[in-house]
Amino acid sequence: MGTESRHDRQSTSVAQGMRALTDEDLLKRFLDGDEAGFVALMRRYKDPITNFAYRFLGNYDEAVDVAQETFVRLYRFGNTFVGDVKFSTWLYTIAANLSKSELKRYRRRNGVQLQDAFGRPGDDETSWDVPDTSYMPDESVDRDHISQAVQKALMSVTPTYREMVVLRDVQQLSYEEIADITKTELGTVKSRINRGRAQLQGLLRDLYTEIFPPQDKR
Amino acid sequence: MSTPIPPVSAPDDFEDGVRLKLVLSRISPVVAPDAFETSVLHALREGGPAATSRPQWLVPILVTMAGLGIAVLVYLSLPTSIEQAPRLASPPAVDTLHIPAALHPPADVPRPTTVAPKRKPRLHGVAGY
C-alpha cells in the first residue's frame, strides 16, 4: 500500500512536470522515446479536439472516433512535424481533415442524395458542402435548449463556413491559425467566417429574441 | 491647424455580432469520454488504427483481393506456348529414336471407318415450337 501511494505520488509529480512543458517540448520528449510526452499531449488536447469535431460533425460518437484517430496519427507521424506552424495548429489540421473525410463518408454511407445548383447529382467536392438541414441534436451531449438550438443551427451552415466559424468562435483560434489549419488565404478565411456568421445569425434570430428580449423603448 | 481624425463607427451588424458571441459562449463544451486515452493506447498497442474507426468490411475485401492477386500471378507464371515450356538440356534427335515395330500398323489392314452418330429427328409442332 505504501509502495502504491509512493508510485501515485511519483506519477502525480511527473504529470505536474509535464504540464509545465510546452507542446513542442512534449513532442520532442515523445520523439526521443518517452511515451509520457505523448500521453501528456493527448490529455492536453483530447477535449478541445473532441469539441471541435463534435461541433463540426454534430455526432458525438463520430467526433470521438475522429479525435482518437487524430492522436493515432500523432503517434505514428509525429516525426513529420517540422515546426513551421504551432503544434496545436498542426494537430487541428489533422483533426479538420479527418472530420471532413468523416462527413463525406457519412453522407455516402447514408445515401444522402445531394444535388448541385443545376439539379444534377453533385460531384464529390460540391455535394459534400451542402448543409444538413435535417439534423437532429444529440440530446445526450447538448442537454440544454440553447446548446441544442445552436448545434442545430451550426449544422445548417455550409460545412466550409461551419469549419471556420467553429474554429474561430467556438475554439477561439486566431484568423492566422485558421488560415494555416485550412490551408486557405487569410482574406478568404475572414470572408468565409463572415458568411458563416451571417448564415448563423439568420438561423438564431428566434433564439436571440428568447435570450435577449427586446427592451421597452419609453 | 490640424485636421481632426474622423471617428470610426461600429458596423450596422455590431449588436448581432455581440449577441452571436454571447450565444456561442453559452454552449457547453463537449469533453472526451473517460475511456478515450485507454482506447487510443489500446489501438496503438494492437498496431492498427483506432479500433472504433476501422472499417470492418475492409478486411474480407483485402483478403479476397490478395487471393485474386496470387491467382493471377500463378496463372501468368504458367507457360503459354511450347517455346516457353521447360526444355531438356539436350533434346534427343528424332532419327535416333527407336520406334517399336509393333506400333507400325501393317499396310494391308484396312483402316476402320468412323460412323457418324444418328442425328435425332427435329421436333415439329407444339413440342418443338
Interface residues (C-beta under 8 A of the other chain):
Chain A: V39 M42 R43 K46 D47 I49 T50 N51 Y54 R55 Y60 D61 A63 V64 D65 V66 A67 Q68 E69 F71 V72 Y75 V141 D142 R143 D144 I146 S147 V150 Q151 D169 V170 R197 L200 Q201 L204 L207 Y208 I211 F212
Chain B: D13 D16 G17 R19 L20 K21 L22 V23 L24 R26 I27 S28 P29 V30 V31 A32 P33 F36 E37 S39 V40 L41 A43 L44 P49 A50 T52 S53
